[in-house]
Amino acid sequence: MTKKVLGRYGNNQRHWVGDGFPVRSLFSYNTLGQHISPFLLLDYAGPHYFEPTETRRGVGQHPHRGFETVTIVYDGEVEHKDSTGHGGVIGPGDVQWMTAAGGILHEEYHSPGFAKSGGPFRMVQLWVNLPAKDKTAPGGYQSIVSADIPVVELPSAAGKARIIAGELLGAKGPARTFTPINVWDVRLNSDADLTLDLPEDHTAMLVVLSGHVTVNDSQQAGEAEVVLLDRDGSGAAVHADGDATLLVLTGEPIDEPIAGYGPFVMNSEAEIKQAIDDFNNGRFAQTVA
C-alpha cells in the first residue's frame, strides 16, 4: 500500500546563522512534533554565492545536547571543530555526523580555502533525536567522505541515489545510527518516474532541494519544500518534472516526550534546566580542541 501524503511544508524566509549560513528551516518539531519523529529539524543553507574574503565566515562556539546533527555539503566547504577533539573540512558530497548526546561544544566556519576563493554555497543540516537512554551518552563524530558513500542506479534509468544511512537496493550506508534511519541523497533525471520502497511504520519525508516533483500523482512540491508521508504503507511514487535533487528521510519513530530549548533537546523541562545549568557552570568542555 502506498504511503498517503499528510502535508507539504516549506519556508521561503531565510535567516542568517552567524554570517556564513543563510538558512531556511523547512521543518521543525516545534510545529510538527511527533509527526516527524525521530527527526527534529532540517535547515537548508543556500543556494548562495559568497564573494572572496579574508574574513572567517560562520558561527562560533555553541553547545548541543540530546541529539545528533547531520551536515551534508552540496557546494562549498565547511570547517568543523568540537570539544571531543574531532573536526575537519567537508566539501561537496561529504557528510559530518555529529553525536552531541551528553554535551558538545561546536563551531563551524567556511574553510579558509573556500573563503579565499568564494563561490556557490549549499548545504543541509538535519537534527536527529536520540532515545532517552542515549541522550547522556558520550559525544561522538563520524566524518563520512563522498568516496565512502555507495551510489546505486535507480530502476528505469530514473537517476542515482547515494546511501548515507540505512539501505536501498542492497547498498548500505556508512553512517552508524542509534535507531533505524534511512538518509538517501537522490538525483532524478528529467521526466523520470520512481517508486520508492519505504519501510512500513517509518516516518517518511521527501525533501526537495532543487527541481520540481509530483508525489503519488497528486501532491506537487518544488525547491525547499517537504512532503510528509503517513507511517502506514510502504511506498511512494515520484515523478520528476525536470532534473531534481531530493533528500529522502525515513526513520523509526521514538515514542517519547520531546522538550527543547535552542540547542538542547531532551525529554522534560527539568532536563532542559539541567542542560542550561551544566553549560553555564562549566560542566561542558569549555574549549574546542
N, C-alpha and C positions, 0 to 999 in steps of 0.2 A: 504494500500500500504506500502511495506517495505521501510524503510529509506535507501537511497543509501549511500554507503561508499564514502566519499570525500577524505580520505587520511589516511595514517598511519604515526605516528610520534614517535620519541623516542630519547634517548640520553644515550650513554654509557660512557660519560665523567663525572666523579664525580668532584665536588669541595667542599671544606670544608666551612661550615658556623660556624664561631668560631672554637672551637676544639672539638665539640660534635656531629656535624651533617654532615656526608658525603653524599652530596646531588647530585641527578641528576634532572635537570629541564626538565620535559617531555613535557610541552607545555607552551607558553607564549604569551601574547598579543603583545609583541614586534615583533613577526614573524607572528602570525596568526590573530591579530587584532580583528575585529568584528566577524570573523567566529566562535570564541569561546565564545562570549558574552552570558550570564553575567559572565562567568568565566574569570579569568585573567592569572592565573599561577598555575602550580602544581609542587611541589618539592617532590621527593621520596628520603627519607633519609634511607640508608641501602639497603639490609641487611648488617650488620656489627657486628663483635664481638669485644667488648671492654673488655680489661683486668681490673681487680680490681684496684682502685686507691683511694687515699685520696684527690686528686685534684678535683676542681669543673670544670667539663667539660660543655661547652655550649657556649652561646653568651650573652654578657652583654646588658645593657640598650640601646634600639634603638627605634626610633619613627615610627609610622604608621599614615596615614590619608587617608580617602576617600574610604575605602573598608573593607572587613571582612577577617579574617584568620580562617580556619577550620583545626585543627590539630587532626589527627586520629592516635592513637598508636596501633601497632600490636605486638611489642616486646619491652621490656624495660620500663623505666619510665621517665617522663619529669616533671620538676617543673617549674611553670609559676608564674610570678608576673607582675602586670601592674599598671599604675598610677591611675586607678579608685579605687584601693584598693582591687581588686579581685586577685585570684590566686589559687594555689593548685597543687597537684600532680595528673597526669593522667597516668594510666597504660594500659596494654593490653585490647583492646576493648573500652576504654574511648575516649571521644571527647571533645576538647575545642573549642568553637565557640566564637571568639572574634570580636566585632564590633569596629573597630578603628574610623570610621566615622570622627568626627571633630578633633580627635587627641588623641593618646595614646602613652605613653612610656611603653616599654615592655622588659622583659628579660626572657630567657628560658635556663635552665640547666638540665642536668641529675639529677634525685632525689638523695639525699645523700645515700639512701639505694641501688639504682642501681649502683651508682659509686663505692660503697664499695664492692658489690658482683661481679660486672661485668656481662657479658653475652651477648646474642644476642640482637641487637637493630634494629628496623624497624618502621618507621612512615611516614605519608604523611602529607604535609601541602598544602592546597588548598586556593587560593585567590579568593574571590567572589566580584565582583564590586557592587557598590551601585548607585542607581539613583541620579541625581544631587540634587534633593530636600532633600536627606538623607545624603549627603556627609559631612554636618556640624552638624549632629545630635550628641547628647551626646554619648560618648563611652559606651560600654556595654560588658557583658561577660556571656556566657552560659556554665556551667560545666555539661556535659552530661555523666553520668557513664554508663558502659556497661549494668547494670541491668535495666536501664530505656529505652533501645533501643529495640523495638519489633523485634522479629525474625519470619519470615514466611518460611514455607516449600514450595519449588518451585514445579511446576507441574511435573509429570512423574518421581518423585524422583531424579530430576536434582541436588538438593542441597538445600542450605538455603540462605536467604538474611536478613541482618539487615537493618532496615529502619531508617536512621539517620535523614533525612529530606524528606518531601514530603509524598507520599503514594504509596503503592504497595500491591495488593491483599487484599485490605481492611484494611491494617495496616498503621497507620500514625506515622511518626517520631516525636520525641520531639523537634527538633530544630525549633526555630522561625526565619523566613526569611523575608526580605523586599520585595522580588519579588518571584514568583513561581519557586521553585527549588526542584529537587529530588537528594538525595545523598543516594545510596544503596551500602552496603558492601556485595558483593555476593561471595559465596563459591560454586563452581561447582564440582560435582563428576566426576571422570574419565569417558570419553565416553558419557557424558550427552549431551542432546540436549535441548535447551531452546529457546522459543520465547518470547522476551521481549516486553511488551506493553509500548511503549514510546510515550509521548504526541506529537500530531501534532503541528507543528510550534515551538517546542522547539529545541534549540541547544542540541545535544546529543553526548556523548563520552563514550567509553568503555576503561577504563584504566586497563591494565593487570599488576598486581603486582607480580604474580607468575604463573607458568604454561604456557600453550600454547593453543590458541583458534583459531577457524575459524569462521569468521563472514559472514553471508549471502552466505555461500557455496563457497566463493571466496577469501576473504581477511584474510590472516593469521597474527597473532600477538603473540609475546612472552613477556617474562618478561620485564618490564619497557618500554612498547610500548602502544600507544594510538591510537584507531580507532575513527576518527571523522566522524559523520554521518550527512546527509542532514537534514535540518529542515522539509522538506516535508516528508509526510509519518508518520506512527505511530507504526512501529515495527522493530525488528531486530532479526535474527536467529543466535544463538551462539551454536557452538559445541565445547566441551572441549576435547582436545586430551589427557589430563591427568587431575589430580586434578588441579584446577585453582582458583585463587583469583582475583576478578575483583572489581573495583570501578566504578559504573555506575553513570554518571552525566548527568542530563538534566536540562535546565533552559530556562525561557522566556527571549529572548534577550532584552538588554537595548539599544535602538536605540539613543545613544548619543555619542558625541565625547569622545575619550579617550586620556588623556595626562598623562604620567607617568614619574617619575624620582625616581629611587631607591625605598624607602619605601612609596612614595606618589603616589596616582593615582587619578587624578582629571579630569576636562573636558576641561581645557585650560592651556596654558603655564603661563598665568597671575596667575591662581590659584596655580600652582606649585610654582611659585616665592613667592607667599604669604605664602604657607606652609613652605617653607625653611626659610623665614624671621621670621615667627611666632616661629618656632623651635629655630632658632639661637638667638632670643631675649627673650626667656623665656616665651613665651605665650603658650607653652605646660607645663604641670606639670613637674617639674624638679627632682622629686624623685619618686621612685617606692614604693608604700605603702607596 
